[in-house]
Structures are given as structure tokens and as C-alpha cells.
């Protein structure tokens, strides 16, 4: 019997029991749809969290906090470490910063702001992708650039309440409204004896706003020379207050508070991070976080797929019953096929094809139902949650996502279970006695 004839025979038999076959297919479809929708929750939340994580971080950036020595002691990073980091293959830039360990007061005419001062290495910052919104980069000792939100912190000097009670931000009417470029700031620092020192600084540029909307950059970026002047005035590292003043050793090794390595591309991040880990550098990168997130969701997806598989196994009981009844009802046909010389393998193949046919149709319907349900979940669930809790959900949050891999896994499980369900009835069909079948008895 040709394969085409076997399919025709199967369709004829299915048409004889339309309602029973339909209910069996429906149960299979619902089991498959349940599996897909259940697992799609894990896929959807994973995509949302990964996307949010990537948006909040520069994906080629590796933060380096220090290095452990042979005894396990923490060591701050020095110029020697910077040179080594820059020598690593596929490293695009190594930025280093030192933050002043007190909050200076910056004054300009009748306006002032109390904000952080950071000594940055501008050539490496530019190589990492730092861009200016206006102006240029500092070239001399007394030149600085300011963060994009510094102007929002520069407020008029007055005895009135300048802060908004609801937001805590400075009221618009008190914020400096002019152009900052080419203006001169007076940076005032103090020492442990409450003595003050004022350093004039010229603003030559304003940085572009951070790519993440929720971030604000209110820093003033000073030169290493100005940073050293403050240290000399206070007698403490970084101009720190509250520690015993001491004369700074001019030969002491310079260290850095914040060091970041930027790779050429995302693919290079893992290799660089592994190399740094081997050298006992304490690092963090988006790749580390992605590993943890993916591991967590991989376990979750496996568990949900297992639960969904149970639904398909339950549906397979119906397939087993349907195929068993089909064997009983078609005993005379099976007897005739054997009498005319049909191979038992052919008979077995016919019933396995029939159970597979039910599985395929059920899986296809289940996939369609799953996609429709997923769309409804993504549209309806956010509205329900926002109404119930009276809070807006994060933009772009996706509760359900159905990738092709999930469809292939689900359909594969469905077909495997349906074929296994048809094995016993198919084997039983090959064991039917010809004479008894001809007399319509088993």
C-alpha cells in the first residue's frame, strides 16, 4: 500500500467518526496551547527584563573596582593597571575618574550650586564615546565641562524657598536661564580647620545628556591639576574631610576611584571579562547580569514547559482511547488487509499515522489559539493591573512572547506524546486474528 493510499484510508476512517475525532483533536489543541501560553510568560518577562537591563547599561562597558593581591587583599587601581588594561586586545578605551571627597560650592554671579566635582581623563573619555552638546573639551588647567543637568542645580541666591514641595526640585523661576559656555565658576572648598579656598574655573563645554532618561548628570568635570590643588590645600587624599590632615607624599602612587573598560563590541566583552577575572580583577559587566537572568529564566521555562507537557499527556489519554476504539471498529478491515497479504508493519504504520495526524492538526490549532491568547494577555493584562493597582506599568513591558523555538519545542512534544499514545493500539491492530476479524470478532 502506497503512502498516499494510507493517507486516503486514514481520512476516510476519520470522517466516519467526526465528533469523536474532533473532540480528541480539540483536547490535544488545548493541551498544546496551554503549554505554549504558560511558557510564553517566562519568555515575555525575560525579554522585557533583558531589554530593560540593556537600555540601562552600556553593553560594551566593564566596571573594574580593584584587584586582589596574592594574599587576597584589595588593591586600588594605579596607572600601571591602566596601562595593562589598555594593552588588552579588543579594548577600545579605559576611562578613569577620581571624585572629590567633599561637595564643593560653585558660584557664578548671583547663582550657586552644590554638586560633585570629578577629575576625568578626557582623551580616554572621548575614545569611549563621550560627546558634547555644546562647546569643546578642556585644554588648560582651569577649564571644565559640566554635566547636562548641572544648570538645573544652579539656583539664584535668595532667602526664599526655592524648592518645589511635591517634586523636591528647584523651581523653574530660580534656575539660571543663560548659556553656561564661557562663564566662570568659583569653586569653593574647605579643609578640616574650616578654612576656605576659592578656585576660578571656566566652563568650556556641556556634555550630552545620558542615554537613559532617568539619569541626571550634575557633575563638574575638573582637571587632574585642580584636583591635586584641592588635595594640597586640605592635606588629605581627594580633599576628604573628617580625617587627620597629613602632608601628601608627592611620590605616592596615584590611584583611581572609578575605572571602566570599553570593548570594541559586545562579542568581545566576555573574553575581556574572563581575562580580567584570571588576573584577579574585580569586575562587573552586563554579560554577568545577563548570565544570571538567563539562568533564572531557563529554569523557569523548563518548569513551565514540564507543567504544560502534563496537560498534553492528559490529552493523550483521549488519543489512546480514540485509537483503541478505532482498532476495535475496523477489525474487519484489518482482517481483509491481512487476508490479501498486507504487511503487519503497514497496518501498524497506518494507525501511527492516524495518531500523528490527530497530533499535527491539534498542534496547529493549539499554536493559533496560543498566539491569539498571547495577544490578548499583552493587551488586556496591563489594563487590568493598572486599573486594579492604580499604577502605570513600565513602558514596553511584555507579559507573553512566543518565539519560534517555543513553537518547535511544543509541537515536538505534542507529536511525540501523540505517537506514543498510538503505539499500543497500533501494535494491537497487527495482532488481530484474520478469521476472527472476518467474523467481526476480536
N, C-alpha and C positions, 0 to 999 in steps of 0.2 A: 504493500500500500504506500503510495507516494505521500509526501508531507502535505501537499495541497489537498489530497483526498482526506487525510486525517483531520485537517482543519475544518473541511466541509462537514465531516461526520460530527465533529465537536459542536459546531454551530447548530446543526440540526437537533442535536440532543439538548442543547441549552434552550432552544426555542420551545421544546416540549414542556419545560418546567420554568417558565419565565419568572413567576413570582418568587419561587424558592431561590433561583439563581440571583435574582435582583436583590433579595434580602441579604444573601451571602456577600455579594459584591458591595452592598451598602455598608455592612459591618466591617468589611476589610477597608473600605474607603475612610470610614470614620476613625478606625484604628490608626491608619496611616496619617490622616490629617491631625489627629491628636498628637502623635509623635512629633510631627513637623512643627506644629504651633508651639508645643511645650518647649522643644529645644530652641526654637527661634527666639524665645525670650532671652536665653543666655547669649545667643549670637547678637541680638539687638543691643542689649545692655553693654556687651563687650565693645561693640563698635562705637557706641556713644562715649564710653569711658576712655577708650584709646584715642578717639578723635579729640576729646576734651583735653587729655593729657598732652597730646602732640601740639595742640594750639597754645597751651600754657607754657611750653618749653621750646627752646631752640633744639631741634632734634640732633644737630651735629655737635652739641656742646657737652663737654665733660667737666664737671666741677671737681677740683682737687683740693682737699682740705689739709693735707700734710703728708708726712711719710713716717713710717715706723722704722726705727733703727734695729740693730741686731738684738737688742735687749727688750724690744717691744715698746720703747719709749716714743712719744710723739715728738716729731721734729717739724718746725715751721719750714716753709719753702724759701729757698735762697736763690740768688742769681745763678748759682751752679745748677740747681734743679731746673730753672727756667731754660737754660741753655740745653740741658739734656732733653727736655720736653720738646723744644723746637727742632731738635735733631731727629725726632722720630718720624718715620716715613708716613706720609699722608696727613701730617699735621699742618693745617693751614695757618694757624695763629695761636699764640699763647698770650693771653692778657693777664695783667697783674695790677692789683689795686691795693692801696692802703687807706683805711678810713681814719680820719682824725677822731681821737677818742674823747672828744668833747664837742658840744654843739655850739659852733661859733655864731655870733650875731653879724648879719650882713646888713649894712645901712647904705641907702642911696637917697640923697636929698631928705625928703620928709617920709620916706618909706623904709621899712626894715623887715627882715625875715630871719628866723632862727631855724637853720636847717643843717644837714650834714655836709661836710667837706670831704672830698675823696681825691687822693692823689692817684692819677691814672697814667699809664704809659700809652700815649696817643698813637704812635705808629702801629703797635700791635692791635689797638682798638679798631683802627681803620681797616687793618687786614682782616679782622674778624667780622667786619660788616657794619661798623658804626657809621652812621650818616648824620649830617647836619640839616636842620630845617632852614637855617639861615646863618650867614656869617662864615667864618673859617675856623680852622683849628689853631690852638695856641702855638706861638713860636718863641715867645720870651717868658722869662720868669714870672712876671706879674700879670700874665694873660690867662683867662679862664674861659671855659664854656659852661653853660648851665643846662640843667635838665629841662625838658619840655614843660613841666608843671611848676617850675621854680617861680614863675611870675604869679601863680595863684597863691603863693605863700608870701609874696611881697606886699605887705599891707601898710596903709597910712598910719603914722604915729598919732594916736589920739587917745583921750581918756574914755571915749565912748565904747560900748560893747560892739566889737566888730564881727562877732561870730553868730552865725545862724543857729538858733536854738534847736531846730529839728535836725539839720544835717551836720552841724559842728564845723562846717566850712566857713571861710571868711566871706562876708557879704560882698556882693559884686561892686557896690559903690565905694568900697575901701581898697579894692585891689588896684595895683599900678596898671595903667592903661597904655603906657607908651611902648616904644621899641627898646629892647634891652641892649641890642648890639651897640658897642662903642660907649656904653655907660660905665661909670666907675663905681665899684662897690668898696666899702670899707669893712674888711673882715676883722672883727674884734675877738681876741681870745684872752683867756685869763690863766694864771698859774695858781699854785696852792696858797700863795700869800694874797690872793685876790687882786693882784696887780694885772693891769690890762695892757695889751699891745694891739695896735691897730695897723693893719697891712692893706694898702690900697691895691685893688685888683681890677683890671679892665676886662669887661665881657666882650669877647670877640666872636662868639658863636652860641647858637641854641641847638640842642640835639633834637632829632626826630622823636616823636612820641613812641613809647614801647608798642610792640605789635599787639600785645594783649590789652584790651580796652580797660580792664580793671586795674592795671598797673599805673602808678604815677611816679615820675622821676623828678624829684625836687632838689636833687643834689647840685652842689657846685664843684666842678672838677678843676682842681688846682694842680700846679706843677710839683715835682719832687722837691725842688728848691724851697718853695714856700712851706711845704710840709716839714722839711728839715729845720727851717727857721722857727716854726712853732715848737718843735721838739727842743731846740736850743733854748728858747725862751722859758719853757716850762721845766726843762731839765728832766723830762720823762719821755719814755717811748710813746710815740703817737700823740704827744700832748695830753696824756691821760692825767686826770685829777684824782685826788684821794689816795695817791701812793707817795712814798717817800721820794722827794726830789733827789736826783743824783746827776752828776755831770755825765753826759752821754759820752761814751767812748767813741772817738772818731774813727777808730779802726774796727768797730763792731760790725758783724756781718749783717747786711740788710736782709730783712725778711718781708714777706708779703701776707696780707690778711686774706686776700681773695685771688685765686688763680683759676683760670678757665682755659681749657684746651678746646680748640675748634678743629674738627676733622674736615677733610675735603668733601666728604659726602657721608650719608647715613650708613652705607655699607662698610665704611672704614671705622666707624665708631667702636664696634665690637672688638676688632683686632687691637686697636689702640688701648681700649679699656683693659683687655686681657693682659697686654704687655705691661701696663702700669700696675696692675694687681700683682704681677710676678715680681715687680720691683718694690713691693710693699707700699705703694702709694694708696692713700685713702681717697677713693673716687666715687662719684655718682654720675650717672648719665640716664637719659631717657630709656636706653636699652635695658638697664637694670630694672626699671619700673615696668617696662613692657613685659619682661620675663615673668615677673611676679603676677601681673594682671592676667597674662595669657595662661599661666599655670592654674590660677584660681578658676578661670572660666573653663579651662579644659576639663577640670574635674567636674564642674557644674554641668557642662554639656554632656559629659559621659553619663552622669547620673540621670539627667532628664531623658536622654535617649534610651537608657535602660528602662525607665518608667514607661516611656512611650511604647517600647517593644512589648511590654507586658500586655498593653491594650491590643496589639496586633496578634499576640499569642492567644488571647481570649477570642478574638475574631476567627482565628484559625480553627477553633473548635467547630464553628459553623461550617467551615470549608470541609472539615473531616466528615461531618455528618452528611453534608450535601453529596460528597463523593462516594460515601458508603452507600447511600440510598441509590445513587446513580448506578453503581455496580449491581445492586440487587435488581433494579428495574430493567437493566439492559442485559441480564443474564442470557436470555435467548439470542440476542445479537452477538454476544461474546461466543456462545456455543456455535453459532453459524460460522463466525470468523475462524474459530479453531477447526471446524469441520472442513473448511475449504483450504486449510493449510496456513492460516495466519500465524506468524511467529509470536510467541509469548512476549518477546521484547517489544514488538509493535503494539500489542494490546496495552502493555504497561505504559508505553510512551504516550498513547492516546489519552489515558487518564491523567498522566502527569502534565500533559499539555493543557488539558481542561482545567486543572487546578491552577496552573501557571496563568492561563487565560483570565481566570477569575481574579488572580492576584494583580495582573497588569492593569486590567480595567479598574479595579478597586484603587490601585496606587495612583493612576492618572486622575481619577475623580478626587481622591484624597489630596493630591497636590493642588488641584484647582480650588478646593474648599479651603485648604491651608493658606493659600495666597489671599483669598478673599477675607478670611478671618484675620490674617496678619494686618491687612489694610485697615480693617475696622478697629482693631486694637490700637494701632498707631494714631488713628483719628479720634476714636471715642474715649480711650482710657485717659489721655491727658486732660480732656474736658471734664471727665468725671472727677479726677483727682483735684483739679484746680477748683471745681465747684465745692467739693467736699471739704477741702482744707483751706480754701480761700487764699491760696498762694500760687504764684506763677511758677511753672516748671522751667528748668534750664532750657534755653533755646537750642533746638536741634536734637533734643533727647528722643531716642528711638527705642521703643519697648520691644519691637519684634522685627527681626530681619531674617530672610530666608535665602542664604547663598546657595549656589549650585551644588556645593559639596554636601550640604544637608539634604537636598533633594535626592542625590545619588545614594547617600547612606540610607535614607528612609525607604526609598524604592527597593534598594538591595535587600534590606532586612525584610520588607514585605514579601518580596518574591521568594526569598529563602524559606520563610516561615510557611508560605502557601505551598511550596513544592514539598516540604517536609510533611505538611498535613495531608498531601495526596499520595505519599509513598505507600502507606499501609493499604488504603483502598485499591491502589494500582496493582500492588502485589497480590491482593486477594482476587482481583479480576483474572490474573494469569493462572490461578489455582482452581478455577471453576471447572467442574467435570462436564464434558461435552454432552453426554447422554442425559444427565440431569438437567442441564441447561435447555436442551431441546424439549424436555418435558415441562419447562418453566418451573423447575425446582432447583434449589441450591443444596 
